[in-house]
Amino acid sequence: MSVFRIAGKTARDLSAGQILQLMGACGLALILLGTSYLAWSEHRSIAASNARALRSTAYFLTDHGDRLLEVASIALNTTSDAIAKRSWDSIEHDSDLQRQLRATISGMPHIDDIWLNDASGRLRLTSLAFPTPVSNASDRLVFSEARASHGEMVAGERIVGKVIHQPTFLLARRLQDQSGAFNGMVSVTADLSYFSDYWSKVKLPAGTVVSLMRASASSEVLVQFPEPPPGKKPKTPGIWKQYAAEPAATRGATFETGAAVLRQIGHLPLYIAIEAPPDAALRGWYGWLTMTLPFAGFAFLCLSGLMVAGLMQNRRETATRTELEQAQKRLIEVNAGLENAIAQRTAELTETNEDVQRFAYIVSHDLRAPLINIMGFTSELAALRGQIGAILLPQAAGAHGSPPAPEQVGGGDALAANRVLLEDFDEALGFIKSSIDKMDRLINAILSLSRQGGRRFEIAPVDMNALLHAIGDATAHQLLEAEADLVIEDLPPLEGDRLAMEQIFSNLIDNAVKYLRPGVPGRIKVSARRAGSFIVYIVQDNGRGISPDDYKRIFELFRRSGVQDRQGEGIGLANVKALVRRLGGVVTVESELGAGTVFKVTLPQRCRA
Amino acid sequence: MGIAVKIVMVEDDEGHARLIEKNIRRAGVANDIAAFSDGTSALHYLFSADGLRSEANPHPTLILLDLNLPDMSGIEILKRIKEDDHLRCAPVVVLTTTDDKGEIQRCYELGCNVYITKPLNYDSFADAIRQLGLFFSVIQIPEPA
């Protein structure tokens, strides 16, 4: 995800996934930056504290060395004072003086022996032994340095004792006569273990090397901690080389580099060099890192995991949402197509329906016009027949319904022939009239159906109990005549067109009453049950029944079933079927000949308008 | 006794026309009948200068009108009659084959005076016509302005 793309959007435009990524990235960056800063700062602080520790260690190690020098100085001064103004020969044979010297150093720790050498370097007196062993120090570096000095203490080279293998070094001072000329050297042997023992007890950063350096023409490491492996010479500390490379004038008493400190002991050319390993600070830092990084790493991993989980979840949700949206879109498209198809179909059907109604109306209208003429002129004929009858049968004028008595008419044969003629005439007229009546009824039926088809339903709650009871009251007379009972159970109400409901159930109950079995007390029952969002109304009778072959026929216009002994045009059930279908329902019949019929009207609780 | 009422009959079916005339006569109405079998000629008679209006002393008029005409609807003629200042007062009897409620109401709204469904039973039709004749003889048809 590009940051620029995000920047171009407002927060509102971002998806949940993008916000998650952004926040996660921020969190991860924060963890990285914070950890890096802490690490850097810790590194700095560890380095600084290491440097501080080195500096203070150098200070007190120098101080510690200084104390040895002080003791040595006291020993040297005491000895100098004891031999002041005495000749070397008298000193050499003075066993009391030798004892005095031994007593002096016995109270001084780390000072082993006192040595007195004359100007030629010959050993004249020592606390070690009496009489004085033969020895000459003139070839020793310290002797020549003492001779060249101005009375200050000088330090000698490292000496490893031949007997006890204890490393020592000499601290010496120049002796002079009244004229100030060189008169020999007084020196003490100092244990280098003074330093190494102490250093081993000082807490120093791991890997730190402490060295005591003797500065001279040829510099030398007097003692070093940790001790070099046996047989190896101690390594000259790097800081000493750096220090030595400095111009002598600018050298100070202390010299520091990042991980090392060099410090002079008193005014002697003795230096303590402390060198921490270059990675000392790093080691502490590594320690800190090993303590800290796991937490940071853990936090990082947790956040990354959360982000990944969140992103996966988001991707899943997005995928699901996309699928949903696509499915919804498809559904909408399909629905739109469906709605269009339905609307188109409905429009077509409505048009067809309207055409049929218009057709029915026109047909019935136009059929009626000639029928009126037929009927009218048939009446004219009937009137004419009355006049003709009066001529043919004079006595029976105006009473063509009841033939006149033959004896009242002259010429019996002719009259009889006339009577037959008139009877044929009447018969023909009768058929014409009854056919006209029937045709009139049929046309009226078509007309009424076409009008009903055009009527708009008004959907409103209908109390079916009240409606059926009203129908029962209206048919009470027929029921009484047919000796039938009408039982109306409790019927659930529904939302429908009241008039349509009236017509449907009037027709069904009329039929039930009309087609009862002769001699069997009629029993008509109306009941109902709910079926989902539909209500099934059941009209049951114990009448003559309908043959299964006629189940379909009875719902067709002008079709009737069974014995044709009742008045009817075959319209009622066709009308019922049309109405029920328009209301969004269905009507079915179950019947057994000679046992009864069940009509089931299934209607939606809320009918179509 | 005023001037005799003239009956204008607009009926396309000759049989109907004949039956109506017969029954009117049988009912004892002897007024002059002008019969037209289509809307155009009827309108011509009713509204043109060489027709009904040309007569110096115009007759009070009764109009018998069939709604199903080959060239136009009788309702159109009814509308024209009732919109006309001269003919507005003439009573109009609508004779038609159906008893469509909407059609009946529309005719009465337009000002038709009587609406008669052509019955097949001529006895009752004759009664209706006879009553109409009675109606003509009793009612004083207003003089046209």
Interface residues (C-beta under 8 A of the other chain):
Chain A: S364 H365 R368 A369 P370 L371 I372 N373 M375 G376 F377 S379 E380 I436 D437 D440 L447 R451
Chain B: D13 G15 H16 L19 K22 N68 T97 T98 D100 K118 L120 N121 Y122 D123 F125
